[in-house]
Amino acid sequence: MELSRIEFFQELGESCVLPTSQQGIEQVWQLLLLCRLLCRLGLSFSVKHLGSVAAGLYALYLFFEQSMVWCYCSVCSASLPCSSTATSLMLYDRELRMIDTVTWHKIRGSQMVVAMKGISLAFDLDRGTVPAVPNPLEFTGYILFVGTVVFGPWVSYSSYKEAIESHKLSLAWLQKFSVSWVKCQVCLVISNCIAPYLFPYFIPIHGGRGLWLHAYENAVSFHFSNYFVGHLSESTTVLAGVRFTEDNVKWGALNVELPRSMVLVVTSWNIPMSRWLNIYVFKNALKLGTFPSIIVTYTASALLHGLSFHLGAVLLASSLMWNMVKLLLSRLAAIFSACILSKQCPTDCRHNHQKVHACHIQDCLTPIYGINMTFSAMAIFDLTYLGSLFDADIENLAGYVANHTIQKWSELSWASHWLVFACWVFYRPIQ
């Protein structure tokens, strides 16, 4: 029997929205309490570092139980940060031989953050950003910092030291935490309830058109699950004392859902990781040239994410889209002398055609605005194509295999890959 619209929303709220919100709070309230209490206690720094270790281990046990032992082993291996290659090889050895696939997917995010912290500390020591090698207690406290050990994000050693100093909980700080917490709960509800149920209810999915609608549904659900983790990590990090004005505790959801171009999507998807890759990989690889440095950066990102075919395929495809869109828009901006670069121009740019807040209707209908809208639409199209791989129906199976990736993109006729090729064909005569 088909439910009326009122009955549908009532059933959706009672069976999904309320249980999802309640479960989200039940799973993280202890972690949030640990984050705040640790840094507010008036103790010596040594005791605080020790408390960070203890709280981090307890947080790992809360979420991973016995599987936390693998995270602790990663901490031990990261204690030699001079060998980032060895750390990566160790992670792959576990992924391939030591840990079952389901467990690995559960703890992979935490493992990645541990590796990023160890590698960044090694670079900071080499550059002199961190003046002295931390003692074992300080290092372990940083790696197991309770605000980031489960959900991330990566924070620098300097940020951890500032958090340990325990700045007072100001009204602005409390407001930032509250907003982040509300956002993470909203994103969780959208991912688990709104996207999977509202789309099929209002837009029945069937036929050839249904493939793209289903792909968009998967993409939206996956996007908001990522935003949930991002805003939750933002909440725990801010609550633990990391300054909320830094880029490493901000999230760029708006630039993903309403993108200017695919370039903004890539850099805004995970701002903390983008910042890490830019500081420790991209800038170091620039001596090889721009395009090789992009490939090196995306290779590093793929290695950190683990030996996953679908993630590797998505990262490679997005890197090709990123580079092609950036080159094409740079050339079009030069030809038209217009603000149509992949990122918004600064206020003092010298383009003849600049974006204005108030314009005449004939100015707003120029090809310049059309180009911006076209590349925004292309970015949404590419995101739908890439997000089609993250099907919630098989999320709990033993990982995504190559056949699944090939099947999904074949059903969509490899459309986004052909679009990148078409952009390249268009770019060649005008470069």
C-alpha positions in Angstrom: 0.0 0.0 0.0 1.5 3.3 -1.1 1.9 5.9 1.7 0.6 9.4 1.5 3.2 12.2 1.5 2.5 13.0 5.2 2.7 9.3 6.2 5.9 8.9 4.2 7.6 11.8 6.0 6.4 10.6 9.4 7.7 7.1 8.7 11.0 8.5 7.5 11.4 10.6 10.6 10.5 7.8 13.0 12.3 4.9 11.4 15.4 6.7 10.1 16.0 10.3 11.1 15.5 10.0 14.9 17.4 6.6 15.2 20.2 8.0 13.1 20.6 11.1 15.2 20.4 9.2 18.4 23.0 6.7 17.3 25.3 9.4 16.2 25.2 11.0 19.6 25.6 7.7 21.5 28.7 6.8 19.5 30.7 10.0 20.0 29.6 11.6 23.3 32.4 9.9 25.3 35.0 11.0 22.7 33.7 14.6 22.9 33.9 14.5 26.7 37.5 13.2 26.5 38.5 15.9 24.1 37.4 18.7 26.4 38.5 17.3 29.7 42.0 16.4 28.7 43.1 19.9 27.8 41.2 21.8 30.5 42.9 20.1 33.4 45.6 22.2 35.1 48.4 19.6 34.9 52.0 19.7 33.8 52.8 19.2 30.1 54.3 15.7 30.8 51.1 14.6 32.5 49.0 16.1 29.7 51.1 14.2 27.1 50.5 11.0 29.1 46.8 11.8 29.3 46.7 12.3 25.6 48.2 8.8 25.1 45.7 7.2 27.5 42.7 9.1 26.1 43.7 8.3 22.6 44.1 4.6 23.3 40.7 4.6 25.1 39.1 6.3 22.1 40.6 3.7 19.7 39.1 1.0 21.9 35.7 2.7 21.9 35.5 2.6 18.2 37.7 -0.3 17.1 37.8 -2.6 20.1 40.4 -5.4 19.6 41.3 -4.0 16.2 42.9 -1.0 17.9 46.0 -3.1 18.3 46.8 -2.5 14.6 46.5 1.2 15.1 48.8 1.0 18.1 51.3 -0.9 15.9 51.1 1.9 13.4 52.1 4.3 16.1 55.1 2.3 16.9 56.2 2.1 13.3 55.6 5.8 12.8 58.1 6.5 15.7 60.7 6.3 12.9 59.3 9.1 10.8 62.4 9.3 8.7 61.2 6.4 6.7 57.9 7.3 5.1 58.4 4.6 2.5 58.8 1.9 5.2 55.6 3.2 6.9 53.6 2.9 3.6 55.0 -0.6 2.9 54.0 -1.7 6.4 50.4 -0.5 5.8 50.2 -2.4 2.6 51.6 -5.5 4.2 48.8 -5.4 6.7 46.2 -4.6 4.1 47.3 -7.5 1.9 48.2 -10.2 4.4 47.6 -9.4 8.1 44.1 -7.9 8.4 40.8 -9.0 6.9 39.3 -6.6 4.4 36.3 -5.6 6.6 38.5 -4.7 9.6 41.0 -2.9 7.4 38.3 -0.7 5.8 37.1 0.1 9.3 40.5 1.3 10.6 42.0 2.6 7.4 41.2 6.3 8.1 42.9 6.2 11.4 45.9 4.4 10.0 46.2 7.1 7.3 46.2 9.9 9.8 48.9 8.2 11.8 51.0 7.9 8.7 50.5 11.5 7.7 51.5 12.7 11.2 54.7 10.7 11.2 55.7 11.8 7.7 54.8 15.5 8.3 56.8 15.5 11.5 59.9 14.1 9.7 59.7 16.9 7.1 59.1 19.6 9.8 62.2 18.4 11.7 64.2 18.5 8.5 63.0 22.0 7.7 63.5 23.3 11.2 59.8 24.0 11.6 60.0 21.8 14.7 63.2 22.7 16.4 63.9 19.5 18.3 63.0 15.9 18.1 60.0 15.2 20.5 60.7 12.7 23.2 58.8 9.4 23.1 56.0 10.6 25.3 55.5 13.9 23.3 55.5 12.0 20.0 53.1 9.3 21.1 50.8 12.0 22.6 50.8 13.7 19.2 50.1 10.6 17.2 47.3 9.5 19.6 45.9 13.0 20.2 42.3 12.2 21.2 40.8 15.0 19.1 42.1 13.4 15.8 43.1 9.8 16.5 39.7 8.3 15.3 38.3 10.6 12.7 41.2 12.8 11.9 42.0 15.3 10.5 45.7 15.6 10.3 47.0 18.4 12.4 50.7 19.5 12.6 52.8 18.9 15.7 52.8 22.6 16.4 49.0 22.6 16.5 49.0 19.7 18.9 51.4 21.6 21.2 49.2 24.7 21.1 46.2 22.5 22.0 48.0 21.0 25.0 48.6 24.5 26.3 44.8 24.6 26.9 43.4 27.9 25.7 40.3 29.0 27.5 37.0 28.0 26.1 35.7 31.3 24.7 32.2 32.0 23.5 33.5 32.0 19.8 35.1 28.6 20.4 31.9 27.2 21.8 29.9 28.6 18.9 32.3 27.0 16.4 32.0 23.6 18.1 28.2 23.9 18.2 27.9 24.8 14.6 30.2 22.0 13.5 28.3 19.5 15.7 25.0 20.5 14.2 26.4 20.3 10.7 27.8 16.8 11.2 24.4 15.6 12.5 22.6 17.1 9.6 25.0 15.5 7.1 24.6 12.1 8.8 20.8 12.3 8.4 21.0 13.4 4.8 23.5 10.6 4.0 21.5 7.9 5.7 17.9 9.0 5.3 17.3 11.9 2.9 19.5 10.8 -0.1 18.6 7.1 -0.2 14.8 7.5 0.3 13.7 10.9 -1.0 15.2 10.5 -4.5 13.3 7.3 -5.3 10.2 8.7 -3.7 9.9 11.9 -5.7 11.8 10.7 -8.8 11.1 7.0 -9.6 14.3 5.5 -10.9 13.8 3.3 -13.9 15.1 2.9 -17.5 18.3 4.4 -18.9 17.6 7.8 -17.2 17.5 5.9 -13.9 21.2 4.9 -14.2 22.2 8.6 -13.9 19.7 9.4 -11.2 20.8 6.4 -9.2 24.4 7.4 -9.7 23.6 10.9 -8.4 21.8 9.4 -5.4 24.9 7.4 -4.6 27.1 10.4 -5.1 25.1 12.6 -2.8 24.9 9.9 -0.1 28.6 9.4 -0.3 29.3 13.1 -0.3 27.4 13.7 2.9 28.9 10.7 4.7 32.2 12.4 4.0 31.0 15.7 5.3 29.7 14.0 8.4 33.1 12.6 9.2 34.7 15.9 8.3 32.4 18.1 10.5 32.7 15.5 13.3 36.5 15.6 13.1 36.2 19.4 13.1 34.1 19.2 16.2 36.4 16.9 18.1 39.5 18.8 17.0 38.2 22.2 18.0 36.9 20.8 21.3 40.3 19.4 22.0 41.9 22.8 21.7 43.1 23.2 18.2 42.5 26.7 16.9 39.5 26.8 14.7 40.8 29.6 12.4 43.3 27.2 10.7 42.6 25.6 7.4 43.1 22.2 8.9 39.8 22.3 10.7 37.7 23.7 7.9 35.6 21.9 5.4 34.6 22.9 1.9 31.3 21.2 1.2 29.8 24.2 -0.6 32.7 24.2 -3.1 31.9 20.5 -3.9 28.1 20.6 -4.1 28.0 24.0 -6.0 31.5 24.0 -7.6 33.0 26.6 -9.8 35.1 23.9 -11.5 36.5 20.4 -10.9 39.7 22.0 -9.5 37.8 23.5 -6.5 36.1 20.1 -6.0 39.4 18.3 -5.7 41.0 20.8 -3.3 37.9 21.3 -1.2 36.9 17.6 -0.8 39.2 17.1 2.1 40.9 20.4 3.0 43.2 19.0 5.7 44.6 16.3 3.4 44.8 18.8 0.5 46.8 21.1 2.8 49.1 18.2 3.8 49.6 17.1 0.2 50.4 20.6 -0.9 52.9 21.3 1.9 54.7 18.0 2.0 54.3 16.5 -1.5 53.4 19.0 -4.2 55.8 21.8 -3.2 58.7 19.3 -2.9 57.9 17.8 -6.3 57.6 21.2 -8.2 61.2 21.0 -9.3 60.0 18.2 -11.6 57.5 20.5 -13.3 53.8 21.2 -12.8 52.2 18.2 -14.4 54.7 15.6 -12.9 54.2 17.2 -9.5 50.5 16.7 -9.9 51.0 13.1 -10.7 53.3 12.6 -7.8 50.8 14.3 -5.5 47.9 12.1 -6.6 50.1 9.0 -6.4 51.0 9.9 -2.8 47.3 10.4 -2.1 46.4 7.0 -3.6 49.2 5.3 -1.6 47.9 6.8 1.6 44.4 5.6 0.9 45.6 2.0 0.4 45.5 -0.6 -2.3 42.0 0.0 -3.4 41.2 -0.2 -7.1 38.1 2.0 -7.0 39.8 4.7 -4.9 42.8 4.6 -7.2 40.6 4.8 -10.2 38.7 7.8 -8.8 41.9 9.6 -7.8 43.5 9.0 -11.2 40.4 10.1 -13.0 39.9 13.2 -10.8 43.6 14.1 -11.4 43.1 14.0 -15.1 40.0 16.1 -14.9 41.7 18.5 -12.5 44.6 19.1 -14.8 42.6 19.3 -18.0 40.1 21.8 -16.6 42.8 23.9 -15.1 44.7 24.1 -18.4 41.6 24.8 -20.5 40.2 27.5 -18.3 43.6 29.2 -18.0 43.8 29.3 -21.8 40.2 30.6 -22.2 40.8 33.2 -19.5 43.8 34.5 -21.4 41.9 34.5 -24.8 38.9 36.4 -23.4 40.8 38.3 -20.7 38.0 37.3 -18.3 37.6 35.9 -14.8 37.0 32.4 -15.8 39.9 30.7 -14.1 39.4 27.4 -12.2 39.5 29.4 -9.0 38.0 32.8 -8.3 40.3 35.7 -9.3 41.7 38.1 -6.7 40.1 41.5 -6.4 43.1 43.2 -8.1 43.2 41.0 -11.2 43.8 42.7 -14.5 41.2 40.9 -16.7 39.1 43.1 -18.9 35.9 41.2 -18.0 35.6 40.8 -14.3 32.8 39.5 -12.2 30.6 42.3 -10.8 27.9 42.1 -8.1 25.5 44.3 -10.0 25.5 44.1 -13.8 23.2 44.9 -16.7 21.2 42.0 -18.1 23.1 42.2 -21.4 26.4 41.8 -19.5 25.2 38.9 -17.4 24.2 37.0 -20.6 27.7 37.2 -22.2 29.6 34.0 -23.0 31.8 34.6 -20.0 29.0 33.7 -17.6 28.1 30.9 -19.9 31.6 29.4 -19.6 31.5 29.6 -15.8 28.1 27.9 -15.7 29.2 25.2 -18.2 32.3 24.2 -16.2 30.2 24.2 -13.0 27.7 21.8 -14.7 30.7 19.7 -15.9 32.0 19.4 -12.4 28.6 18.2 -11.1 28.5 15.7 -14.0 31.9 14.4 -13.2 31.1 14.1 -9.5 28.0 12.1 -10.3 30.1 9.8 -12.5 32.8 9.3 -9.9 30.3 8.9 -7.1 28.5 6.2 -8.9 31.1 3.7 -7.6 30.2 4.2 -4.0 27.1 2.1 -3.9 25.7 1.8 -0.4 24.2 -1.6 -1.3 27.6 -3.3 -1.3 29.4 -1.0 1.1 29.8 -3.7 3.7 31.1 -6.3 1.4 34.8 -7.2 1.1 35.8 -4.0 -0.5 35.2 -2.7 -4.0 36.8 -4.9 -6.7 37.9 -3.9 -10.2 34.9 -5.6 -11.8 32.5 -3.3 -9.9 34.3 -0.2 -11.0 34.4 -1.2 -14.6 30.8 -2.3 -14.6 29.5 1.0 -13.0 31.5 3.2 -15.5 30.5 1.0 -18.4 26.8 1.4 -17.5 27.4 5.1 -17.8 29.2 4.7 -21.1 32.5 6.0 -19.7 31.0 9.4 -20.2 33.2 11.5 -18.0 36.4 10.0 -19.5 35.1 10.9 -23.0 34.3 14.4 -21.7 37.9 14.8 -20.6 39.1 13.6 -24.0 36.8 16.1 -25.7 38.2 18.9 -23.6 41.7 17.8 -24.6 40.7 17.8 -28.3 39.2 21.3 -27.9 42.3 22.5 -26.0 44.9 21.4 -28.5 44.2 23.9 -31.3 44.0 26.9 -28.8 47.0 26.1 -26.5 
